[in-house]
Structure formats: structure tokens, C-alpha cells
């Protein structure tokens, strides 16, 4: 047998170690994807009987815009310069239309009237009457107990509110808000 040089022996040993290491790594990699436990489902269903879920009815953006435009059109036809707000059940403004010439206070007033109407599921003109017996209602943040707000209902439950502000009387504001509600029934 021929004697190998130290250099040849070191290189041969290094190549053998690399080949052995590569083979071991390949086996480890191949078995890494295999486990004894079954794979988890792609999506975990927390509650298949819907005990933790709530479904709500909301106006679409298109419907809210249609209602606001109908209220603004009714006011314009009557020669009034108003702002119309439509809020969702949570009081979040979905649509705000400030008519030409409407006063600077009208956007906030319209939003607060809409919020008040949806919060109590009643026209704000009726809620004004409740203040006589419960005057601290007016202290609830975000509310405005002046005529001009109307609730939008689905199956008797409030789902939105329409508020109008800027006409010389709350009765007119509320008449325009009701025109917005009526437009949803068409």
C-alpha cells in the first residue's frame, strides 16, 4: 500500500466529514417536516355555534348618502341653508353634507342631533319633552336636545340617526331629517 501524504489525508478526511455532515443534515431536514402529532387546521374556528358573535344591521354608505341628500334637497327646496349628518348606531358619522350657505355651527349641531336621535331611538323633538322630568339628560356628552334629529330603524331597533341643523326652527330641521328617513323606504 502506498503511503498518503499528510496533505492528502487531511483533504480526504475533510471531504469525508463534509459528506457525512451533508447526509446527516439531509436526513434531519427530511424528517423535520414529519411529526407524530396531526397538523393544526389552517383556520381555527373559535365558536361554531356563534355564541361569541353579534350581527348588526347597518346602513350602506350608498343608503346613508341617499338619505342625507334627500334631507338636503328638501331643505334647499324650502329655501333653507342647512347641514345634514347621518350617523351609524355607534354615533360615528357616516355622511356629512354642509349645504351652501349653512352656518359654521351647523355641522356639529347636525351630528349631535343625529347622535341623540339614534341613542334614544326617538325624534329629538320628543326627547326635548323628557328634559322637563329628567333635566340632567342634557349633560350626556355628545347629545343635543333640540328638534332636528330622527332615528332610522330596522325591525323597531335604531340603526342610524339623521340630524339637520341650520333652519330657523327645529321643527323645520326635523321635517328635513324625516325626509331623509323617508328616502330610505323608496
C-alpha positions as CSV (number, residue, x, y, z in Angstrom):
1,X,0.0,0.0,0.0
2,X,1.1,3.4,-0.8
3,X,1.5,5.9,2.0
4,X,-0.5,9.1,1.6
5,X,0.9,12.4,2.4
6,X,-0.4,14.4,5.3
7,X,-1.9,16.9,3.0
8,X,-3.9,14.2,1.1
9,X,-5.0,12.6,4.3
10,X,-6.3,15.9,5.7
11,X,-8.2,16.7,2.5
12,X,-9.6,13.2,2.3
13,X,-10.8,13.5,5.9
14,X,-12.3,16.9,5.3
15,X,-14.2,15.7,2.3
16,X,-15.4,12.6,4.2
17,X,-16.6,14.7,7.1
18,X,-18.4,17.1,4.8
19,X,-20.1,14.3,3.0
20,X,-21.1,12.7,6.3
21,X,-22.4,16.0,7.6
22,X,-24.4,16.7,4.5
23,X,-26.0,13.3,4.7
24,X,-26.9,13.8,8.3
25,X,-28.3,17.3,7.6
26,X,-30.3,16.0,4.8
27,X,-31.9,13.2,6.9
28,X,-32.6,15.8,9.7
29,X,-34.2,18.2,7.2
30,X,-36.3,15.5,5.6
31,X,-37.6,14.3,9.0
32,X,-38.2,17.8,10.3
33,X,-41.5,18.1,8.4
34,X,-42.8,14.8,9.8
35,X,-44.2,14.9,13.3
36,X,-46.1,12.4,15.4
37,X,-48.8,15.0,16.1
38,X,-51.5,15.8,13.5
39,X,-51.2,19.1,11.6
40,X,-53.2,22.0,13.0
41,X,-56.1,23.2,10.8
42,X,-55.4,26.2,8.7
43,X,-58.1,28.3,10.4
44,X,-59.2,27.7,13.9
45,X,-62.9,28.0,14.5
46,X,-63.3,29.5,17.9
47,X,-67.1,29.2,18.1
48,X,-69.1,27.2,15.6
49,X,-72.4,28.0,17.3
50,X,-71.9,31.8,17.1
51,X,-72.1,32.3,20.9
52,X,-69.4,34.9,20.7
53,X,-70.6,36.7,17.7
54,X,-73.1,39.5,17.2
55,X,-74.7,40.5,13.9
56,X,-75.9,44.1,13.4
57,X,-77.8,45.9,10.7
58,X,-76.2,49.0,9.3
59,X,-76.9,51.4,6.5
60,X,-74.7,51.1,3.5
61,X,-72.7,54.2,2.6
62,X,-74.9,54.5,-0.5
63,X,-78.1,54.5,1.6
64,X,-76.7,57.0,4.1
65,X,-75.7,59.3,1.3
66,X,-79.1,59.0,-0.4
67,X,-80.8,59.8,2.9
68,X,-78.5,62.8,3.6
69,X,-79.0,64.1,0.0
70,X,-82.8,63.8,0.3
71,X,-82.8,65.8,3.5
72,X,-80.6,68.5,2.0
73,X,-82.8,68.6,-1.2
74,X,-85.9,69.1,1.0
75,X,-84.2,71.9,2.8
76,X,-83.0,73.6,-0.4
77,X,-86.4,73.3,-1.9
78,X,-87.8,75.1,1.1
79,X,-85.1,77.8,0.8
80,X,-83.2,76.7,3.9
81,X,-79.4,76.5,4.3
82,X,-78.6,73.5,6.4
83,X,-76.1,70.8,7.2
84,X,-77.2,67.1,7.3
85,X,-75.4,64.4,9.2
86,X,-76.1,60.7,9.2
87,X,-74.5,58.6,12.0
88,X,-74.4,54.9,12.5
89,X,-75.7,53.0,15.6
90,X,-72.5,53.8,17.4
91,X,-72.8,57.5,16.7
92,X,-70.0,57.5,14.1
93,X,-70.6,60.0,11.3
94,X,-71.1,58.2,8.0
95,X,-72.1,61.2,5.9
96,X,-72.0,64.9,6.5
97,X,-73.3,67.3,3.8
98,X,-72.9,71.0,4.5
99,X,-75.2,72.9,2.2
100,X,-74.2,76.1,0.5
101,X,-74.5,79.0,3.0
102,X,-75.1,76.8,6.1
103,X,-73.8,78.4,9.3
104,X,-70.4,77.3,10.8
105,X,-72.2,75.8,13.9
106,X,-74.5,73.6,11.8
107,X,-72.1,70.6,11.2
108,X,-71.5,69.9,14.8
109,X,-75.2,70.5,15.7
110,X,-76.4,68.2,13.0
111,X,-74.0,65.4,14.2
112,X,-75.1,65.8,17.8
113,X,-78.8,65.8,16.9
114,X,-78.3,62.6,14.8
115,X,-76.4,61.0,17.7
116,X,-79.1,61.9,20.2
117,X,-81.8,60.5,17.9
118,X,-80.1,57.2,17.4
119,X,-79.1,56.9,21.1
120,X,-82.7,57.1,22.3
121,X,-84.4,55.8,19.2
122,X,-86.7,58.8,19.1
123,X,-87.0,62.1,17.3
124,X,-85.2,64.8,19.2
125,X,-88.3,66.9,19.4
126,X,-89.9,64.2,21.6
127,X,-86.7,64.0,23.7
128,X,-86.8,67.7,24.4
129,X,-90.1,67.0,26.3
130,X,-88.3,64.4,28.5
131,X,-85.9,67.1,29.8
132,X,-88.7,68.5,32.0
133,X,-88.7,65.3,34.0
134,X,-85.0,64.4,33.7
135,X,-83.0,67.7,33.2
136,X,-79.6,66.0,33.6
137,X,-80.1,64.1,30.3
138,X,-78.7,67.2,28.6
139,X,-75.4,66.6,30.4
140,X,-74.6,63.4,28.5
141,X,-71.7,64.2,26.2
142,X,-72.3,64.5,22.5
143,X,-76.1,65.0,22.8
144,X,-78.1,67.9,21.7
145,X,-81.8,68.1,22.8
146,X,-83.1,70.3,20.1
147,X,-85.6,69.3,17.4
148,X,-84.0,68.2,14.1
149,X,-82.9,64.6,14.7
150,X,-84.7,61.5,13.6
151,X,-83.8,57.8,14.1
152,X,-83.6,55.3,11.3
153,X,-85.0,51.9,12.4
154,X,-84.9,48.3,11.2
155,X,-87.4,46.0,12.9
156,X,-88.0,48.6,15.5
157,X,-84.4,48.9,16.6
158,X,-82.3,52.0,15.9
159,X,-79.6,51.6,13.2
160,X,-78.7,55.2,12.4
161,X,-79.7,58.8,13.0
162,X,-80.2,61.7,10.7
163,X,-79.6,65.2,12.1
164,X,-80.3,68.5,10.4
165,X,-79.2,71.9,11.7
166,X,-79.4,75.4,10.3
167,X,-83.0,76.2,9.6
168,X,-84.6,78.9,11.7
169,X,-86.6,76.4,13.7
170,X,-86.0,72.9,14.9
171,X,-89.4,71.9,13.5
172,X,-88.1,72.6,10.0
173,X,-84.8,70.8,10.7
174,X,-86.8,67.7,11.9
175,X,-89.1,67.9,8.9
176,X,-86.0,67.7,6.6
177,X,-84.5,64.9,8.7
178,X,-87.7,62.9,8.3
179,X,-87.5,63.5,4.5
180,X,-84.1,61.7,4.7
181,X,-85.6,58.8,6.6
182,X,-88.5,58.6,4.1
183,X,-86.0,58.3,1.2
184,X,-84.7,55.1,2.6
185,X,-88.1,53.5,2.2
186,X,-88.1,54.1,-1.5
